[in-house]
């Protein structure tokens, strides 16, 4: 197996480490997959589209954490909060997973 030596900048490594830390939960990854093509969505709609059953309070916790770390953005309309992906670079995680032969 051939390996390639890569030298990534500290800034890039820091960004990637932060993103991986924040999205390193199956529900959070599933939320990103849902929002990738259908955004903005409110908490109830996201919950309905999840394959994994999750209590709304737990989903809200995940969404709040992702927003606090810059993965998601939100706005309030009436009583609902709508979420979108703040930085679409995070979706490259799925490209990497698709091309990874270790998964």
Secondary structure, 3 states (H helix, E strand, C coil): CCCCCCCCCHHHHHHHHHHHHHHCCHHHHHHHHHHHHCCCEEHHHHHHHCCCCCCHHHHHHHHHHHHHCCCEEEEEECCEEEEEECCHHHHHHHHHHHHCCCC
